[in-house]
Amino acid sequence: MSPVDYSEDPEPSERVPAGRPGLLFVPVRSGPAGCTARFFRTLLGGRTAVGFTSAEKLTAVLGTDQACIRLSEPALRALAAPLGVTALTIDPPLSAPAADRTAAAVRERENSWRRWHPQHVGALRVTSAAAVVACLNLLIG
């Protein structure tokens, strides 16, 4: 009987330790190169990757319109590591609502430098005219 070489044994069928989730539902957003994982902020402002153990939990926190992919915990960590994201949050209980970009755009327009007052425009014209006259005086002598 020849000796048995066990160096090429297949991986065990159960790769996840007991008590740990298998594949996670990871929220993604679409971009020009396909979909990318969404990263979130913790209460203290640090960046974290987020995964959910069920689609229902993801929907309860992020809503029905949130797209997701299935990734294992090690795959999600490997995806986040090059970006400096080392924290992983599984099944966060809540999420802050997305910023209302329409209201932010209105506020930006209202506080914009483009919102001119007629007196400001007149002051610029007078200042510009004075500068032109000063330059002409220098050229003429």
C-alpha positions in Angstrom: 0.0 0.0 0.0 1.4 3.4 -1.0 1.6 6.3 1.5 -1.3 8.8 1.3 -0.4 12.5 0.6 -2.7 14.8 2.6 -1.1 18.0 1.5 -3.8 18.5 -1.2 -6.8 17.8 1.0 -9.9 19.7 -0.1 -11.2 22.6 2.1 -13.8 21.6 4.6 -17.3 22.1 3.4 -18.2 24.5 6.3 -15.8 27.5 6.0 -17.5 29.7 8.5 -16.9 29.1 12.2 -19.9 28.4 14.3 -21.9 31.4 15.3 -20.6 33.6 12.5 -22.7 34.6 9.5 -22.1 33.1 6.1 -22.6 35.4 3.2 -23.5 38.9 4.1 -25.9 41.3 2.2 -23.6 44.2 1.5 -25.1 47.5 0.3 -23.8 48.8 -3.0 -24.3 51.8 -5.2 -24.0 51.9 -9.0 -21.1 53.8 -10.6 -19.4 54.2 -14.0 -17.4 51.0 -13.5 -20.3 48.8 -12.1 -21.3 48.6 -8.5 -19.2 49.6 -5.5 -19.6 48.8 -1.9 -21.0 51.5 0.3 -19.1 52.5 3.4 -20.6 54.3 6.3 -19.6 56.3 9.3 -19.7 55.2 12.9 -21.1 57.5 15.6 -17.6 58.7 16.3 -17.0 59.5 12.6 -14.8 56.5 11.7 -15.4 54.7 8.4 -16.9 51.2 8.5 -18.0 48.5 6.1 -21.5 47.2 6.7 -23.0 43.8 6.1 -26.4 42.4 7.0 -27.2 38.8 7.8 -30.5 38.9 5.9 -32.2 40.9 3.1 -35.0 41.8 5.5 -32.6 43.5 8.0 -30.9 45.4 5.1 -34.3 46.6 3.9 -35.5 47.6 7.4 -32.4 49.8 7.9 -31.7 51.2 4.4 -35.0 50.9 2.6 -36.4 48.9 -0.3 -34.5 50.8 -3.0 -31.1 49.8 -1.7 -29.2 47.4 -4.0 -26.9 44.8 -2.4 -24.5 41.9 -3.3 -23.6 38.8 -1.3 -20.1 38.7 0.1 -18.4 36.7 2.8 -16.9 38.6 5.8 -13.3 38.0 4.7 -14.1 39.2 1.2 -15.7 42.3 2.5 -12.7 43.0 4.8 -10.3 42.4 1.8 -12.4 44.8 -0.3 -12.3 47.5 2.4 -8.7 47.2 3.5 -7.0 49.0 0.6 -9.3 52.0 1.3 -8.2 52.1 5.0 -11.5 50.8 6.3 -10.8 48.3 9.0 -14.0 48.3 10.9 -16.9 46.0 10.0 -20.4 46.5 11.4 -22.8 43.6 11.0 -26.5 44.3 11.3 -26.4 47.9 12.4 -29.7 48.9 14.1 -30.2 52.2 12.3 -28.9 54.5 9.7 -29.3 58.3 9.4 -31.4 59.4 6.4 -29.7 60.4 3.3 -29.0 64.1 2.8 -31.6 66.0 0.9 -29.5 67.2 -2.1 -32.4 69.3 -3.4 -32.6 71.4 -0.2 -28.8 71.7 -0.1 -28.7 73.0 -3.7 -31.3 75.6 -2.9 -29.3 76.8 0.1 -26.2 76.9 -2.0 -27.9 79.1 -4.6 -29.3 81.4 -1.9 -25.9 81.9 -0.4 -24.0 81.9 -3.6 -21.6 84.6 -4.7 -23.7 84.8 -7.9 -26.5 86.5 -6.0 -25.5 90.1 -6.6 -27.0 93.2 -5.1 -27.3 96.1 -7.5 -25.1 98.3 -5.3 -22.3 95.7 -5.3 -22.4 95.6 -9.1 -22.2 99.4 -9.2 -19.3 99.5 -6.8 -17.4 97.0 -9.0 -18.1 99.2 -12.1 -16.8 102.3 -10.4 -13.8 100.5 -9.0 -13.0 99.1 -12.5 -13.4 102.5 -14.1 -11.1 104.1 -11.6 -8.5 101.4 -12.3 -8.7 102.0 -16.0 -8.4 105.8 -15.6 -5.3 105.3 -13.3 -3.7 103.0 -16.0 -4.4 105.5 -18.7 -2.9 108.3 -16.6 0.3 106.2 -16.2 0.4 105.5 -20.0 -0.3 109.1 -21.0 2.0 110.6 -18.4 
